[in-house]
Amino acid sequence: MIPGAADHDVDVSIADAAVERLLSVTPADVDPATELSYCRNVFVPLTTACRYTCTYCTYYDPPGQADLLSPAEIRDICHRGADAGCTEALFTFGDDPDDRYTEIYDQLGELGHESVHEYLREACKIALEEGLLPHANPGDQTREQMATVADLNASMGVMLETTAEVQAHGGPRSKSPGQRLATLRTAGELGVPFTTGILVGIGEDWRARAESILAIAELHDRYGHIQEVIVQPVVENERWRDGSPDLATMRRVTAMARAGLPDEVAVQVPPNLAPARDLTDCGVDDLGGVSPVTVDHINPEYEWPALRELEAVAEAAGVPLTERLPVYERFVESGWLSSRVEAAIDADTAAGERFRAVLAGEQSPADP
């Protein structure tokens, strides 16, 4: 039983035989992708407050030090992103702040909001006005919270990380794998194109890695909503000194993800954190969101590669590099998006032209 699954009424059944089959997979058992994709984005760190205190994370700030971006700051970041040809506003913040963050709630109140999700809705409107498609990653969410913002997002996401109980999540405010899976299920029930992923090297064993992949696959089989799964190594930083997974581990787990997921679900590796060139033959389809404007606020010590570097990764793999939107094309074509987001993509504006050009594959990876 996945920890916390019963508490959140999550019915995910993973057969031992399926786990054993996935554990036997090696890179030689999967085919390389025929192309690699990426998305141009800007990181918009809405707040650095988080109810959790994971030992590998440098993103969160403790109560009294956490901050909240102002509407003007959000608009400025989005405007610069649109000017640079980006299509995605990636809204990041820690999971819904708890009641220790009194200053954050005071700031929200001054802005006329009672919750972070109410403010996220305003932020998504700003992104759309500035010509970007929102992709929000607010962590664990209730159905009510996700429904508050879903119609203004092209896609949303949360990292599952692992189905195991690990010490890195420990303490009085630890993450629950069952709650994470409940958020994935909620996205499926609401029809939200969704990104998730596993975090490799935080204390999980190989069985937990296989179970995590298969749990994601099972929820996708029910709802068809998972667009990509990120295979992300934990990296050294000021809070994490327990090392990163080696190349052999990353190659094996990436191949397992490709073998354990449906073909239509992309396998992504973040090129600023993982050795992308050495993983492309393990079934990687996507290189994730890369920003020509902002740093990776979750891993600020690890700079984004330039777009030319992504081209070099694709060239080394012998495949084309294509740009995509923050929502995958099949969801656009199948009518998954809200009327508001569809209107933004179809608008007779510079932004609409940019979105349609990406969908049509008319932009070069080397464009600014």
Secondary structure as the mmCIF struct_conf table of DSSP 4:
data_model
#
loop_
_struct_conf.conf_type_id
_struct_conf.id
_struct_conf.beg_label_comp_id
_struct_conf.beg_label_asym_id
_struct_conf.beg_label_seq_id
_struct_conf.end_label_comp_id
_struct_conf.end_label_asym_id
_struct_conf.end_label_seq_id
TURN_TY1_P TURN_TY1_P1 PRO A 3 ALA A 5
HELX_RH_3T_P HELX_RH_3T_P1 ALA A 6 HIS A 8
TURN_TY1_P TURN_TY1_P2 ASP A 9 ASP A 9
HELX_RH_AL_P HELX_RH_AL_P1 ASP A 16 LEU A 23
TURN_TY1_P TURN_TY1_P3 SER A 24 SER A 24
HELX_RH_3T_P HELX_RH_3T_P2 PRO A 27 ASP A 29
BEND BEND1 VAL A 30 VAL A 30
HELX_LH_PP_P HELX_LH_PP_P1 ASP A 31 ALA A 33
BEND BEND2 THR A 34 THR A 34
STRN STRN1 LEU A 36 THR A 47
BEND BEND3 ARG A 51 ARG A 51
TURN_TY1_P TURN_TY1_P4 THR A 55 TYR A 56
BEND BEND4 TYR A 59 TYR A 59
TURN_TY1_P TURN_TY1_P5 PRO A 63 GLN A 65
STRN STRN2 LEU A 68 LEU A 68
HELX_RH_AL_P HELX_RH_AL_P2 PRO A 71 ASP A 83
TURN_TY1_P TURN_TY1_P6 ALA A 84 GLY A 85
STRN STRN3 GLU A 88 PHE A 93
BEND BEND5 ASP A 95 ASP A 96
TURN_TY1_P TURN_TY1_P7 ASP A 99 ARG A 100
HELX_RH_AL_P HELX_RH_AL_P3 THR A 102 GLU A 110
TURN_TY1_P TURN_TY1_P8 LEU A 111 GLY A 112
BEND BEND6 GLU A 114 SER A 115
HELX_RH_AL_P HELX_RH_AL_P4 VAL A 116 GLU A 129
TURN_TY1_P TURN_TY1_P9 GLU A 130 GLY A 131
STRN STRN4 LEU A 133 ASN A 137
BEND BEND7 GLY A 139 ASP A 140
HELX_RH_AL_P HELX_RH_AL_P5 ARG A 143 VAL A 149
HELX_RH_3T_P HELX_RH_3T_P3 ALA A 150 LEU A 152
BEND BEND8 ALA A 154 ALA A 154
STRN STRN5 SER A 155 GLY A 157
STRN STRN6 GLU A 161 GLU A 161
BEND BEND9 THR A 163 ALA A 164
HELX_RH_3T_P HELX_RH_3T_P4 GLN A 167 HIS A 169
BEND BEND10 GLY A 171 GLY A 171
TURN_TY1_P TURN_TY1_P10 PRO A 172 ARG A 173
HELX_RH_AL_P HELX_RH_AL_P6 PRO A 177 LEU A 190
TURN_TY1_P TURN_TY1_P11 GLY A 191 GLY A 191
STRN STRN7 PHE A 194 VAL A 200
BEND BEND11 GLY A 201 GLY A 203
HELX_RH_AL_P HELX_RH_AL_P7 TRP A 206 TYR A 223
STRN STRN8 ILE A 226 PRO A 233
BEND BEND12 GLU A 238 ARG A 239
BEND BEND13 ASP A 242 ASP A 242
HELX_RH_AL_P HELX_RH_AL_P8 LEU A 247 GLY A 260
BEND BEND14 LEU A 261 LEU A 261
TURN_TY1_P TURN_TY1_P12 ASP A 263 GLU A 264
BEND BEND15 VAL A 265 VAL A 265
STRN STRN9 ALA A 266 GLN A 268
TURN_TY1_P TURN_TY1_P13 PRO A 271 LEU A 273
BEND BEND16 ALA A 274 ALA A 274
HELX_RH_3T_P HELX_RH_3T_P5 ALA A 276 ASP A 278
TURN_TY1_P TURN_TY1_P14 LEU A 279 LEU A 279
HELX_RH_3T_P HELX_RH_3T_P6 THR A 280 CYS A 282
TURN_TY1_P TURN_TY1_P15 GLY A 283 GLY A 283
STRN STRN10 ASP A 286 VAL A 290
BEND BEND17 PRO A 292 THR A 294
BEND BEND18 HIS A 297 ASN A 299
TURN_TY1_P TURN_TY1_P16 PRO A 300 GLU A 301
BEND BEND19 TYR A 302 TYR A 302
HELX_LH_PP_P HELX_LH_PP_P2 GLU A 303 ALA A 306
HELX_RH_AL_P HELX_RH_AL_P9 LEU A 307 ALA A 317
TURN_TY1_P TURN_TY1_P17 GLY A 318 GLY A 318
BEND BEND20 VAL A 319 VAL A 319
STRN STRN11 LEU A 321 GLU A 323
BEND BEND21 PRO A 326 VAL A 327
HELX_RH_AL_P HELX_RH_AL_P10 GLU A 329 GLU A 333
TURN_TY1_P TURN_TY1_P18 SER A 334 GLY A 335
BEND BEND22 LEU A 337 LEU A 337
HELX_RH_AL_P HELX_RH_AL_P11 SER A 339 ASP A 346
BEND BEND23 ASP A 348 THR A 349
HELX_RH_AL_P HELX_RH_AL_P12 ALA A 350 LEU A 359
TURN_TY1_P TURN_TY1_P19 ALA A 360 GLY A 361
BEND BEND24 GLN A 363 GLN A 363
TURN_TY1_P TURN_TY1_P20 PRO A 365 ALA A 366
#
